[in-house]
Amino acid sequence: MKATPTTATPTGASGRPVRLGLRENWPQFTLLVVVNIAVGGLVGLERTTVPLIGTDTFGLTSDLAVFSFIIAFGLTKALTNLAAGTLTARFRRKQLLVVGWLIGIPVPFALAWAPSWGWVVAANVLLGLNQGLTWSMTVNMKIDLVGPSRRGLATGLNEAAGYTAVGATALLTGYLATAYGLRPVPELIGIVFLAAGLALALVVQDTAAHVALELTQCAKPLPTGESAGLAATFARTSWRNRSLRAASQAGLVNNLNDGLTWGVFPLLFTDHGLGLAAVGLIKGLYPILWGIGQIPTGYLADRIGRKPLIVTGMLVQAAGLVLALTLLGTPLLAGILSAVALGLGTAMVYPALIASVSDHAHPAWRANALGTYRFWRDIGYAVGALVAGVLADAFGLNATVIAAAVLTAGSGLLAARWITDTTKH
């Protein structure tokens, strides 16, 4: 959607008339893409090594205890996502982005030199706060810049940058751990991501004027009596609106898979004889494909609709989890094929879900709707780690993968029943 400047058109910090669109805002959009590379890189530090630090360095024997760092991360990130929407009503998006980076400063140092497992868990509370604020603001600001017609592509580019960085960092830490040990070298590359992310966050411009412009152009005003507050939006996004409810449950199950495989796959594949470099390859390939794949899938979400990608993506993920077990006799092949299916399936789902939520949310309460969706999505990390820990301690690691496959297929079927493809603006 392109805006024609008029005397009523809002102006940005530079004093120039504000326009919506990717082409019109490409310098700021590009800066935000690079910021999200740093955001993803920071969380990618943990994908390969931290579960093994729990078992090998600190001698943890309970899988639930090992996965406690993911539970801490998921709960904190989910609650921060929920609060982020409300915070945007009081603070500029840029301010929240900068605060998120400041909160993340201790994380790589704590992971590198934590004297006990409790310090690792505490570092993941800070990491959850960091990720909740920084990732929420980058996706909100990109959506603000491009307007309704390119939401799928905008979210695809945002998530592609972040998750490609997650995967590349997971791959790199696996090789560094092979060469230098589990700590401290692999974790200290996080300092680079912190410095780059904070520096760019200070440079990027806020997008409040773009939100104001979209509000003036929204064809459908906020209905009388419809509240834009957090409580009303939480209820609307969580269960009252069928499409938003479908997106919330699909997001939760999608990240349940990620949280479960985050903790389970390093242990499962090392138990079957793979080394750190091979595990790093598996853990890196999944988010790299997830990341890169979101560029074409984000574009497709704008062309063929959100629902086909969401439903198909969930079923492909379920198939990927089945592959991990059925081919476990050749663990490297099992890990690679599972990572490919999980990565491609998630790439289909991720931008389409965010775009679908944006479609069904009025600009006046969109930030709260996205915050609510991201709350349910990222609570999936904690649920996945909790389910994995309980099932793994009781029945073994294989049972956790089977449970995730069943839940994922069921979630895809619910999405097929509930989601309506429609554009409100």
Secondary structure by P-SEA (a helix, b strand, c coil): cccccccccccccccccccccccccaaaaaaaaaaaaaaaaaaacccccaaaaaccccccccccccaaaaaaaaaaaaaaaaaaaaaaacccaaaaaaaaaaaacaaaaaaaccccaaaaaaaaaaaaaaaaaaaaaaaaaaaaacccccaaaaaaaaaaaaaaaaaaaaaaaaaaaaccccccccccaaaaaaaaaaaaaacccccaaaaaaaaaaccccccccccccaaaaaaaaccccaaaaaaaaaaaaaaaaaaaaaccaaaaaaaacccaaaaaaaaaaaaaaaaaaaaaaaaaaacccaaaaaaaaaaaaaaaaaaacccccaaaaaaaaaaaaaaaaaaacaaaaaaaaaaacccccaaaaaaaaaaaaaaaaaaaaaaaaaaaacccaaaaaaaaaaaaaaaaaaaaacccccccc
